[in-house]
Amino acid sequence: MTKRIAIASGKGGTGKTTVAVNLAQVVGAPVQLLDCDVEEPNCALFLSPDIRETEQVSIPVPQVDESLCSACGECGKLCQFNAIVALGTTPIVFPELCHGCGGCFKVCPERAIREVNRVIGVVEKGSVGEIDYAQGRLNVGEAMAPPLISAVKRSIADEGVVLIDSPPGTSCPFIETVRGCDLVVLVTESTPFGLADLELAVGAVREMQIPFGVVINRSGLGDDRVEEYCDREGISLLQRIPNDRRVAEAYSRGETIVESVPEFRPVFEDLLRAITELQFEHSQQDGAKTSPDPNSAVRMVPR
């Protein structure tokens, strides 16, 4: 059975990628790491995976046959994104705005619209050590990240642990990434901005009814308001990652924390155990009969 864990944040720069790649390195069994931050994938900067497969990802967009079009305007009336506009003339198509729903094709009474594929990005797959890696890379100027994120998630295996690096924020790419996950780890920082965006992220995952916990990165840098918020809201605080100059230096060199600063390995091993315990807690609430032992519960075993 696959365990899908999304590493997310309400804002950029909190350290979710740092958490994702270091967690992947302390899982003692084969693990998948998916970089779904397709506008700026950077897990590979720290892991340098061997990319062996590249697949183009397309979405269907409308193409109008002017010889058949009666300029009825039904296609433009349907499209909520103004990707196809009809003003009493042959419709004008704006492919970059199209969400690929196919509605204009279906409502056209003259069958004057057909679908053509437009490439929006690529999915790249490879590995590094025991980590099976995949990432999406959105083409420059594209706005439609969710279809590419969905394509990356199709790489998920039927068994094992899957760590998913989510796009920052709480918009459509975030929703598409965490949809179907078993648990969301929200990474924040102990600052007013970190708290404000954490509250947005908490609201989103609660609306989706996905279990979640919080990690405070660069702990000790700000104040206690994030911890007070988690305590007040009954949110599991999974780990505090201390603020340390050596971590920043390793990051600037493109190195992972657990390799460059070995003293931090137990921090991520403890985080892994906390995630396991939180998953077990929620599985018990759902009536699942599973063992709390990490080896059997989610097959995540710190080295």
C-alpha positions in Angstrom: 0.0 0.0 0.0 1.3 3.4 -0.9 1.7 6.2 1.7 1.6 9.6 0.2 3.0 12.5 2.2 2.9 16.0 0.8 5.5 18.5 2.1 3.8 22.0 1.7 3.8 25.5 2.9 1.6 28.6 2.8 4.4 30.7 1.4 7.7 30.3 -0.4 11.0 30.3 1.4 10.0 28.4 4.5 12.1 25.3 3.7 9.7 22.7 2.4 12.1 21.5 -0.2 14.8 21.2 2.4 12.5 19.1 4.5 11.4 16.9 1.6 14.9 16.0 0.3 16.3 15.4 3.8 13.4 13.2 4.8 13.9 11.2 1.6 17.5 10.6 2.7 16.6 9.2 6.1 14.0 6.8 4.9 15.6 3.4 5.3 13.6 1.7 2.5 13.2 2.6 -1.2 11.2 5.8 -1.4 9.8 8.0 -4.2 10.3 11.7 -4.2 8.1 13.8 -6.5 8.9 17.4 -7.1 5.5 18.9 -8.0 6.7 22.5 -7.7 6.7 22.5 -11.5 7.3 26.2 -11.9 10.6 26.0 -10.1 11.6 22.4 -9.3 14.7 22.4 -7.3 14.9 19.1 -5.4 17.3 17.9 -8.1 19.7 20.7 -7.2 20.4 19.0 -3.9 20.2 15.3 -5.0 21.6 15.4 -8.6 19.5 12.4 -9.7 20.3 10.5 -12.9 17.5 11.5 -15.2 16.8 8.6 -17.6 13.3 9.4 -19.0 11.7 12.6 -20.3 8.0 12.8 -21.3 6.2 15.7 -22.9 2.9 16.7 -21.3 0.1 18.3 -23.4 -3.4 19.6 -22.9 -6.1 19.7 -25.6 -7.0 23.2 -26.9 -9.6 24.2 -29.4 -8.9 24.8 -33.1 -11.7 26.4 -35.2 -12.5 25.4 -38.8 -13.7 28.8 -40.2 -15.4 27.0 -43.1 -17.8 25.3 -40.8 -18.2 28.0 -38.1 -21.6 29.8 -38.1 -20.4 32.4 -35.5 -23.2 31.4 -33.1 -21.0 32.2 -30.1 -22.0 29.2 -28.0 -18.4 28.3 -27.4 -17.5 31.7 -26.0 -20.6 31.7 -23.8 -19.5 28.4 -22.2 -15.8 29.2 -21.5 -15.4 30.7 -18.1 -11.7 31.5 -18.7 -12.1 33.5 -22.0 -9.9 31.1 -23.8 -12.2 31.2 -26.8 -14.1 34.5 -27.6 -16.8 34.9 -30.2 -18.1 38.5 -31.0 -20.4 37.7 -33.9 -17.4 36.5 -35.9 -15.3 33.4 -36.1 -14.1 32.7 -32.5 -10.6 33.8 -31.5 -8.7 31.2 -29.4 -6.2 32.1 -26.7 -4.5 28.8 -26.0 -2.6 30.0 -23.0 -5.9 30.5 -21.1 -7.4 27.2 -22.0 -7.9 24.7 -19.2 -8.5 21.8 -21.6 -12.0 20.9 -20.4 -13.3 20.2 -24.0 -16.6 22.0 -23.3 -16.4 24.2 -26.4 -15.9 21.2 -28.6 -19.1 19.6 -27.2 -21.4 22.6 -27.4 -20.5 23.6 -31.0 -23.6 22.8 -33.1 -21.7 22.9 -36.4 -18.9 20.6 -35.2 -16.5 23.3 -36.3 -14.1 22.9 -33.3 -11.6 20.1 -32.9 -9.0 19.6 -30.2 -5.3 19.8 -30.8 -2.6 19.1 -28.3 -0.4 21.9 -26.9 2.8 21.0 -25.0 2.9 22.7 -21.6 6.0 21.0 -20.0 7.8 17.8 -19.3 8.0 15.1 -16.7 11.5 13.9 -16.0 12.2 10.6 -14.2 15.3 9.1 -12.7 16.9 8.0 -9.4 19.6 8.6 -6.9 20.6 5.9 -4.5 17.4 4.3 -3.1 15.4 7.4 -4.1 13.1 7.0 -7.1 12.8 10.6 -8.4 10.3 12.4 -10.7 9.8 16.1 -11.4 7.7 18.3 -13.6 9.1 21.3 -15.5 6.5 23.8 -16.7 7.4 25.7 -19.9 8.3 29.3 -19.5 5.2 31.5 -19.7 2.7 28.7 -19.1 0.0 29.3 -16.5 -1.5 25.8 -16.4 0.5 23.9 -13.7 -2.2 21.5 -12.5 -2.3 19.2 -15.6 1.5 18.8 -15.3 1.3 18.2 -11.6 -1.3 15.5 -12.3 1.1 13.9 -14.8 3.9 13.8 -12.3 1.6 12.1 -9.7 0.8 9.4 -12.3 4.4 8.2 -11.5 3.3 7.1 -8.0 4.0 3.4 -7.4 1.5 1.0 -6.0 3.6 0.3 -2.9 6.0 2.2 -0.6 6.5 5.7 0.7 6.0 8.7 -1.5 7.2 12.2 -0.5 5.7 15.0 -2.6 7.3 18.5 -2.7 4.3 20.8 -3.2 4.2 24.2 -4.8 4.1 27.1 -2.2 0.8 28.8 -1.4 -2.7 27.6 -1.4 -3.8 28.1 -5.0 -4.8 25.5 -7.6 -1.3 23.9 -7.9 -1.2 23.3 -4.2 -4.7 21.8 -4.2 -3.8 19.4 -7.1 -0.7 18.3 -5.4 -2.1 17.4 -2.0 -5.3 15.9 -3.4 -5.3 12.2 -2.6 -2.5 12.4 -0.1 -2.6 10.6 3.2 -0.9 13.3 5.2 0.3 16.9 4.7 3.4 18.3 6.5 3.1 22.1 6.6 6.5 23.8 6.9 6.5 27.2 8.4 8.8 29.7 10.1 8.3 31.5 13.5 7.6 34.9 12.0 4.3 36.9 11.6 4.4 36.3 7.8 4.9 32.5 8.4 2.0 32.4 10.8 -0.3 34.3 8.5 0.3 32.0 5.6 0.3 28.9 7.8 -3.3 29.8 8.8 -4.3 29.9 5.1 -2.7 26.5 4.5 -4.3 25.0 7.6 -7.7 26.2 6.3 -7.2 24.6 2.9 -6.2 21.2 4.2 -9.0 21.2 6.8 -11.4 22.0 4.0 -10.0 19.0 2.1 -10.2 16.8 5.2 -6.6 15.7 5.0 -4.7 14.9 8.2 -1.7 17.3 8.7 1.0 18.4 11.1 3.4 21.4 11.3 7.1 21.7 11.2 8.8 24.9 12.3 11.9 25.6 10.3 14.7 27.9 11.6 13.2 27.6 15.0 14.4 30.2 17.5 14.7 32.9 14.9 11.3 34.6 15.6 8.7 34.4 18.4 6.4 31.8 19.9 3.2 32.8 18.0 3.3 29.8 15.7 3.6 27.4 18.6 0.8 29.2 20.5 -1.4 28.9 17.4 -0.8 25.2 17.0 -1.5 24.6 20.6 -4.7 26.7 20.5 -5.9 24.9 17.3 -5.0 21.4 18.4 -2.5 21.0 15.6 0.3 18.4 15.9 3.7 20.1 16.0 5.9 17.4 14.4 9.3 19.0 14.7 11.3 22.2 15.3 14.4 22.5 13.0 16.9 24.8 14.8 18.2 27.9 13.1 21.9 27.1 12.4 24.3 28.9 10.1 25.8 25.6 9.0 22.5 24.6 7.5 22.4 27.9 5.5 25.9 27.3 4.3 25.1 23.8 3.2 22.0 25.0 1.4 24.0 27.7 -0.5 26.4 24.9 -1.7 23.5 22.7 -2.9 24.1 20.1 -0.2 21.6 18.3 2.0 21.6 18.9 5.7 21.9 15.3 6.8 25.0 14.8 4.7 26.7 18.1 5.5 25.7 18.5 9.2 25.4 14.9 10.5 24.2 16.2 13.9 20.9 17.1 12.2 20.2 13.6 11.0 18.4 12.7 14.3 16.2 15.8 13.8 14.8 14.3 10.5 14.7 10.8 11.9 12.6 12.1 14.7 10.4 13.9 12.2 9.9 10.7 10.3 8.8 8.9 13.5 6.4 11.8 14.3 4.9 11.5 10.9 4.5 7.8 11.3 2.8 8.2 14.7 0.4 10.9 13.3 -0.5 8.6 10.4 -1.2 5.8 12.8 -3.3 8.0 15.1 -5.5 9.1 12.2 -5.8 5.5 10.9 -7.0 4.5 14.3 -9.6 7.2 14.3 -10.8 5.9 10.9 -11.1 2.4 12.3 -8.1 0.9 10.6 -6.5 -2.1 12.3 -2.8 -1.4 11.8 0.3 -1.7 13.9 1.9 1.5 15.4 5.3 0.0 14.6 6.9 2.2 11.9 8.4 -0.9 10.2 4.9 -2.2 9.5 2.7 0.9 9.6 4.3 2.9 6.8 7.5 1.0 6.0 9.6 4.0 6.9 12.7 3.0 8.8 15.3 5.5 9.8 18.8 4.3 9.1 
